[in-house]
Amino acid sequence: MRASLILSCDGRVDEGFRFCSGVNNVLLNFENIQHTPNYRSLIEYLDINSKLFEGSCFSINIISNTLHKIFELGYLNEKAYNLAIQFFQFHKRCGLCLKIEPVE
């Protein structure tokens, strides 16, 4: 699949003070992992539990659970998982988004 899993935030401005202008982070490139043993389990999870093939996810609980599942399946090493969790903590007030975007 020529797509990437993206964790992003919309940015945050409060009374004209800019905290963040928005950030996109590529968590996974599906094309690079499509022949791995847990690929089917990952895709099923993203489809059934996170519903990412229907559109972007803005639920903090679902995003948190999905990050943990990706780590649990071995697609994020411990350092990458910790960085994703730090991003999650820093930017949850910005409006987090987990989405799948096609790769051109």
VMD Tcl script that builds the backbone (N, CA, C; Angstrom):
set m [mol new atoms 312]
animate dup $m
set s [atomselect $m all]
$s set {name element resname resid chain x y z} {
  {N N MET 1 A 0.862 -1.167 0.000}
  {CA C MET 1 A 0.000 0.000 0.000}
  {C C MET 1 A 0.910 1.231 0.000}
  {N N ARG 2 A 0.658 2.128 -0.901}
  {CA C ARG 2 A 1.448 3.358 -0.999}
  {C C ARG 2 A 0.787 4.445 -0.151}
  {N N ALA 3 A 0.986 4.317 1.157}
  {CA C ALA 3 A 0.399 5.267 2.100}
  {C C ALA 3 A 1.237 5.303 3.361}
  {N N SER 4 A 1.037 6.347 4.146}
  {CA C SER 4 A 1.732 6.512 5.422}
  {C C SER 4 A 0.731 6.775 6.533}
  {N N LEU 5 A 1.103 6.345 7.723}
  {CA C LEU 5 A 0.329 6.654 8.917}
  {C C LEU 5 A 0.945 7.904 9.528}
  {N N ILE 6 A 0.130 8.938 9.702}
  {CA C ILE 6 A 0.594 10.250 10.138}
  {C C ILE 6 A -0.026 10.600 11.494}
  {N N LEU 7 A 0.809 11.045 12.418}
  {CA C LEU 7 A 0.348 11.623 13.677}
  {C C LEU 7 A 0.606 13.117 13.587}
  {N N SER 8 A -0.440 13.904 13.753}
  {CA C SER 8 A -0.292 15.347 13.568}
  {C C SER 8 A -1.091 16.114 14.606}
  {N N CYS 9 A -0.838 17.414 14.634}
  {CA C CYS 9 A -1.659 18.313 15.435}
  {C C CYS 9 A -2.041 19.490 14.551}
  {N N ASP 10 A -3.138 20.127 14.897}
  {CA C ASP 10 A -3.658 21.237 14.092}
  {C C ASP 10 A -3.018 22.562 14.427}
  {N N GLY 11 A -2.265 22.600 15.506}
  {CA C GLY 11 A -1.698 23.862 15.964}
  {C C GLY 11 A -2.594 24.472 17.021}
  {N N ARG 12 A -2.057 25.451 17.723}
  {CA C ARG 12 A -2.846 26.069 18.789}
  {C C ARG 12 A -2.504 27.544 18.900}
  {N N VAL 13 A -3.550 28.357 18.887}
  {CA C VAL 13 A -3.423 29.794 19.091}
  {C C VAL 13 A -4.447 30.184 20.153}
  {N N ASP 14 A -4.011 30.921 21.148}
  {CA C ASP 14 A -4.897 31.358 22.217}
  {C C ASP 14 A -4.752 32.868 22.355}
  {N N GLU 15 A -5.826 33.587 22.044}
  {CA C GLU 15 A -5.861 35.048 22.105}
  {C C GLU 15 A -4.674 35.674 21.370}
  {N N GLY 16 A -4.409 35.133 20.179}
  {CA C GLY 16 A -3.351 35.671 19.338}
  {C C GLY 16 A -1.958 35.160 19.650}
  {N N PHE 17 A -1.798 34.398 20.742}
  {CA C PHE 17 A -0.496 33.849 21.101}
  {C C PHE 17 A -0.381 32.458 20.503}
  {N N ARG 18 A 0.603 32.270 19.635}
  {CA C ARG 18 A 0.785 30.989 18.934}
  {C C ARG 18 A 1.645 30.056 19.772}
  {N N PHE 19 A 1.056 28.906 20.140}
  {CA C PHE 19 A 1.785 27.873 20.865}
  {C C PHE 19 A 2.429 26.885 19.897}
  {N N CYS 20 A 1.738 26.642 18.801}
  {CA C CYS 20 A 2.191 25.650 17.832}
  {C C CYS 20 A 1.519 25.970 16.499}
  {N N SER 21 A 2.249 25.829 15.420}
  {CA C SER 21 A 1.656 26.134 14.120}
  {C C SER 21 A 1.205 24.881 13.378}
  {N N GLY 22 A 1.289 23.734 14.032}
  {CA C GLY 22 A 0.863 22.479 13.424}
  {C C GLY 22 A 2.069 21.654 12.991}
  {N N VAL 23 A 1.976 20.348 13.191}
  {CA C VAL 23 A 3.089 19.443 12.912}
  {C C VAL 23 A 2.545 18.138 12.355}
  {N N ASN 24 A 3.242 17.561 11.387}
  {CA C ASN 24 A 2.934 16.228 10.858}
  {C C ASN 24 A 4.134 15.322 11.091}
  {N N ASN 25 A 3.906 14.137 11.608}
  {CA C ASN 25 A 4.965 13.143 11.803}
  {C C ASN 25 A 4.546 11.834 11.151}
  {N N VAL 26 A 5.392 11.303 10.295}
  {CA C VAL 26 A 5.142 10.001 9.685}
  {C C VAL 26 A 5.553 8.926 10.677}
  {N N LEU 27 A 4.582 8.125 11.091}
  {CA C LEU 27 A 4.871 7.020 12.011}
  {C C LEU 27 A 5.272 5.762 11.252}
  {N N LEU 28 A 4.553 5.478 10.173}
  {CA C LEU 28 A 4.795 4.265 9.391}
  {C C LEU 28 A 4.598 4.538 7.912}
  {N N ASN 29 A 5.448 3.946 7.115}
  {CA C ASN 29 A 5.238 3.914 5.674}
  {C C ASN 29 A 4.799 2.482 5.369}
  {N N PHE 30 A 3.552 2.305 4.986}
  {CA C PHE 30 A 2.993 0.964 4.793}
  {C C PHE 30 A 3.725 0.168 3.710}
  {N N GLU 31 A 4.238 0.843 2.723}
  {CA C GLU 31 A 4.945 0.156 1.642}
  {C C GLU 31 A 6.189 -0.562 2.175}
  {N N ASN 32 A 6.824 0.001 3.201}
  {CA C ASN 32 A 8.035 -0.590 3.769}
  {C C ASN 32 A 7.759 -1.775 4.685}
  {N N ILE 33 A 6.526 -1.934 5.136}
  {CA C ILE 33 A 6.230 -2.999 6.110}
  {C C ILE 33 A 5.232 -4.027 5.603}
  {N N GLN 34 A 4.805 -3.928 4.354}
  {CA C GLN 34 A 3.698 -4.772 3.882}
  {C C GLN 34 A 4.012 -6.262 3.835}
  {N N HIS 35 A 5.290 -6.640 3.909}
  {CA C HIS 35 A 5.634 -8.068 3.875}
  {C C HIS 35 A 6.050 -8.598 5.246}
  {N N THR 36 A 5.735 -7.861 6.294}
  {CA C THR 36 A 6.091 -8.297 7.647}
  {C C THR 36 A 4.987 -9.184 8.227}
  {N N PRO 37 A 5.345 -10.025 9.206}
  {CA C PRO 37 A 4.372 -10.983 9.753}
  {C C PRO 37 A 3.114 -10.372 10.366}
  {N N ASN 38 A 3.222 -9.216 11.007}
  {CA C ASN 38 A 2.072 -8.626 11.692}
  {C C ASN 38 A 1.320 -7.594 10.855}
  {N N TYR 39 A 1.659 -7.481 9.582}
  {CA C TYR 39 A 1.050 -6.457 8.728}
  {C C TYR 39 A -0.471 -6.582 8.678}
  {N N ARG 40 A -0.950 -7.792 8.469}
  {CA C ARG 40 A -2.409 -7.997 8.377}
  {C C ARG 40 A -3.101 -7.612 9.687}
  {N N SER 41 A -2.505 -7.994 10.819}
  {CA C SER 41 A -3.068 -7.635 12.130}
  {C C SER 41 A -3.112 -6.120 12.303}
  {N N LEU 42 A -2.061 -5.450 11.865}
  {CA C LEU 42 A -2.014 -3.987 11.962}
  {C C LEU 42 A -3.113 -3.353 11.119}
  {N N ILE 43 A -3.242 -3.777 9.889}
  {CA C ILE 43 A -4.250 -3.206 8.980}
  {C C ILE 43 A -5.653 -3.461 9.527}
  {N N GLU 44 A -5.904 -4.671 10.024}
  {CA C GLU 44 A -7.215 -4.980 10.609}
  {C C GLU 44 A -7.496 -4.086 11.814}
  {N N TYR 45 A -6.496 -3.876 12.660}
  {CA C TYR 45 A -6.668 -3.012 13.828}
  {C C TYR 45 A -6.992 -1.586 13.389}
  {N N LEU 46 A -6.226 -1.075 12.425}
  {CA C LEU 46 A -6.449 0.293 11.946}
  {C C LEU 46 A -7.810 0.442 11.284}
  {N N ASP 47 A -8.295 -0.630 10.691}
  {CA C ASP 47 A -9.598 -0.599 10.023}
  {C C ASP 47 A -10.746 -0.747 11.024}
  {N N ILE 48 A -10.672 -1.760 11.864}
  {CA C ILE 48 A -11.788 -2.092 12.753}
  {C C ILE 48 A -11.820 -1.206 14.000}
  {N N ASN 49 A -10.690 -1.074 14.678}
  {CA C ASN 49 A -10.670 -0.347 15.947}
  {C C ASN 49 A -10.501 1.157 15.773}
  {N N SER 50 A -9.567 1.559 14.920}
  {CA C SER 50 A -9.291 2.984 14.743}
  {C C SER 50 A -10.114 3.615 13.627}
  {N N LYS 51 A -10.655 2.778 12.743}
  {CA C LYS 51 A -11.484 3.223 11.617}
  {C C LYS 51 A -10.775 4.266 10.746}
  {N N LEU 52 A -9.457 4.095 10.592}
  {CA C LEU 52 A -8.669 5.073 9.842}
  {C C LEU 52 A -8.879 5.001 8.333}
  {N N PHE 53 A -9.447 3.907 7.842}
  {CA C PHE 53 A -9.715 3.823 6.409}
  {C C PHE 53 A -11.023 4.532 6.054}
  {N N GLU 54 A -11.755 4.972 7.075}
  {CA C GLU 54 A -12.974 5.763 6.871}
  {C C GLU 54 A -12.684 7.252 6.968}
  {N N GLY 55 A -11.553 7.614 7.559}
  {CA C GLY 55 A -11.197 9.018 7.712}
  {C C GLY 55 A -10.270 9.221 8.892}
  {N N SER 56 A -9.903 10.440 9.116}
  {CA C SER 56 A -8.986 10.792 10.199}
  {C C SER 56 A -9.622 10.540 11.559}
  {N N CYS 57 A -8.771 10.262 12.547}
  {CA C CYS 57 A -9.223 10.026 13.921}
  {C C CYS 57 A -8.753 11.182 14.796}
  {N N PHE 58 A -9.679 11.753 15.569}
  {CA C PHE 58 A -9.376 12.864 16.462}
  {C C PHE 58 A -9.568 12.497 17.934}
  {N N SER 59 A -9.941 11.259 18.217}
  {CA C SER 59 A -10.182 10.802 19.584}
  {C C SER 59 A -8.850 10.510 20.278}
  {N N ILE 60 A -8.610 11.206 21.379}
  {CA C ILE 60 A -7.357 11.037 22.110}
  {C C ILE 60 A -7.209 9.598 22.602}
  {N N ASN 61 A -8.294 8.990 23.075}
  {CA C ASN 61 A -8.219 7.607 23.566}
  {C C ASN 61 A -7.873 6.633 22.448}
  {N N ILE 62 A -8.498 6.785 21.306}
  {CA C ILE 62 A -8.221 5.884 20.178}
  {C C ILE 62 A -6.796 6.085 19.678}
  {N N ILE 63 A -6.341 7.327 19.607}
  {CA C ILE 63 A -4.968 7.603 19.161}
  {C C ILE 63 A -3.974 6.959 20.129}
  {N N SER 64 A -4.194 7.128 21.423}
  {CA C SER 64 A -3.304 6.538 22.433}
  {C C SER 64 A -3.271 5.022 22.316}
  {N N ASN 65 A -4.436 4.407 22.200}
  {CA C ASN 65 A -4.515 2.944 22.063}
  {C C ASN 65 A -3.840 2.465 20.785}
  {N N THR 66 A -4.000 3.214 19.714}
  {CA C THR 66 A -3.402 2.832 18.429}
  {C C THR 66 A -1.881 2.922 18.499}
  {N N LEU 67 A -1.368 3.961 19.126}
  {CA C LEU 67 A 0.091 4.074 19.282}
  {C C LEU 67 A 0.629 2.869 20.062}
  {N N HIS 68 A -0.071 2.498 21.126}
  {CA C HIS 68 A 0.368 1.348 21.910}
  {C C HIS 68 A 0.309 0.062 21.079}
  {N N LYS 69 A -0.733 -0.115 20.307}
  {CA C LYS 69 A -0.876 -1.320 19.478}
  {C C LYS 69 A 0.240 -1.404 18.437}
  {N N ILE 70 A 0.572 -0.277 17.824}
  {CA C ILE 70 A 1.653 -0.255 16.826}
  {C C ILE 70 A 2.970 -0.656 17.486}
  {N N PHE 71 A 3.215 -0.164 18.686}
  {CA C PHE 71 A 4.405 -0.539 19.451}
  {C C PHE 71 A 4.357 -2.025 19.807}
  {N N GLU 72 A 3.218 -2.472 20.290}
  {CA C GLU 72 A 3.043 -3.873 20.698}
  {C C GLU 72 A 3.293 -4.839 19.531}
  {N N LEU 73 A 2.884 -4.453 18.330}
  {CA C LEU 73 A 3.078 -5.293 17.146}
  {C C LEU 73 A 4.504 -5.210 16.605}
  {N N GLY 74 A 5.319 -4.338 17.182}
  {CA C GLY 74 A 6.724 -4.259 16.785}
  {C C GLY 74 A 7.040 -3.276 15.678}
  {N N TYR 75 A 6.093 -2.400 15.343}
  {CA C TYR 75 A 6.328 -1.444 14.260}
  {C C TYR 75 A 6.963 -0.138 14.727}
  {N N LEU 76 A 6.980 0.089 16.028}
  {CA C LEU 76 A 7.730 1.208 16.596}
  {C C LEU 76 A 8.679 0.625 17.629}
  {N N ASN 77 A 9.951 1.011 17.548}
  {CA C ASN 77 A 10.861 0.584 18.606}
  {C C ASN 77 A 10.589 1.437 19.840}
  {N N GLU 78 A 11.241 1.122 20.941}
  {CA C GLU 78 A 10.945 1.809 22.198}
  {C C GLU 78 A 11.221 3.308 22.108}
  {N N LYS 79 A 12.321 3.685 21.450}
  {CA C LYS 79 A 12.648 5.113 21.327}
  {C C LYS 79 A 11.590 5.845 20.504}
  {N N ALA 80 A 11.197 5.272 19.359}
  {CA C ALA 80 A 10.180 5.903 18.510}
  {C C ALA 80 A 8.840 5.983 19.239}
  {N N TYR 81 A 8.497 4.939 19.986}
  {CA C TYR 81 A 7.257 4.939 20.757}
  {C C TYR 81 A 7.279 6.045 21.809}
  {N N ASN 82 A 8.395 6.167 22.525}
  {CA C ASN 82 A 8.509 7.216 23.546}
  {C C ASN 82 A 8.425 8.609 22.934}
  {N N LEU 83 A 9.026 8.794 21.767}
  {CA C LEU 83 A 8.929 10.087 21.084}
  {C C LEU 83 A 7.485 10.379 20.678}
  {N N ALA 84 A 6.786 9.356 20.178}
  {CA C ALA 84 A 5.383 9.534 19.792}
  {C C ALA 84 A 4.530 9.888 21.005}
  {N N ILE 85 A 4.807 9.254 22.142}
  {CA C ILE 85 A 4.064 9.541 23.370}
  {C C ILE 85 A 4.377 10.958 23.864}
  {N N GLN 86 A 5.627 11.374 23.760}
  {CA C GLN 86 A 5.980 12.744 24.136}
  {C C GLN 86 A 5.245 13.745 23.252}
  {N N PHE 87 A 5.231 13.492 21.951}
  {CA C PHE 87 A 4.503 14.347 21.026}
  {C C PHE 87 A 3.028 14.398 21.422}
  {N N PHE 88 A 2.462 13.232 21.704}
  {CA C PHE 88 A 1.069 13.118 22.128}
  {C C PHE 88 A 0.819 14.013 23.342}
  {N N GLN 89 A 1.674 13.906 24.355}
  {CA C GLN 89 A 1.499 14.686 25.571}
  {C C GLN 89 A 1.643 16.194 25.317}
  {N N PHE 90 A 2.641 16.585 24.541}
  {CA C PHE 90 A 2.885 18.000 24.273}
  {C C PHE 90 A 1.793 18.637 23.427}
  {N N HIS 91 A 1.220 17.871 22.509}
  {CA C HIS 91 A 0.331 18.467 21.509}
  {C C HIS 91 A -1.139 18.089 21.644}
  {N N LYS 92 A -1.526 17.369 22.698}
  {CA C LYS 92 A -2.936 16.972 22.792}
  {C C LYS 92 A -3.863 18.176 22.930}
  {N N ARG 93 A -3.366 19.296 23.419}
  {CA C ARG 93 A -4.191 20.505 23.500}
  {C C ARG 93 A -4.296 21.212 22.148}
  {N N CYS 94 A -3.455 20.812 21.191}
  {CA C CYS 94 A -3.487 21.422 19.854}
  {C C CYS 94 A -4.606 20.821 18.991}
  {N N GLY 95 A -5.033 19.634 19.317}
  {CA C GLY 95 A -5.985 18.913 18.487}
  {C C GLY 95 A -5.259 17.851 17.700}
  {N N LEU 96 A -5.020 16.692 18.318}
  {CA C LEU 96 A -4.288 15.601 17.686}
  {C C LEU 96 A -5.117 14.944 16.590}
  {N N CYS 97 A -4.410 14.403 15.616}
  {CA C CYS 97 A -5.056 13.705 14.509}
  {C C CYS 97 A -4.177 12.539 14.084}
  {N N LEU 98 A -4.792 11.400 13.895}
  {CA C LEU 98 A -4.116 10.226 13.337}
  {C C LEU 98 A -4.810 9.932 12.020}
  {N N LYS 99 A -4.016 9.821 10.954}
  {CA C LYS 99 A -4.622 9.646 9.631}
  {C C LYS 99 A -3.723 8.831 8.723}
  {N N ILE 100 A -4.326 8.319 7.692}
  {CA C ILE 100 A -3.598 7.619 6.642}
  {C C ILE 100 A -3.643 8.507 5.412}
  {N N GLU 101 A -2.457 8.778 4.863}
  {CA C GLU 101 A -2.368 9.626 3.666}
  {C C GLU 101 A -1.664 8.862 2.562}
  {N N PRO 102 A -2.155 8.981 1.344}
  {CA C PRO 102 A -1.468 8.331 0.219}
  {C C PRO 102 A -0.080 8.939 0.010}
  {N N VAL 103 A 0.838 8.102 -0.417}
  {CA C VAL 103 A 2.191 8.563 -0.775}
  {C C VAL 103 A 2.245 8.686 -2.284}
  {N N GLU 104 A 2.660 9.826 -2.759}
  {CA C GLU 104 A 2.723 10.068 -4.214}
  {C C GLU 104 A 4.020 9.546 -4.780}
}
mol reanalyze $m
mol bondsrecalc $m
mol representation Tube
mol addrep $m
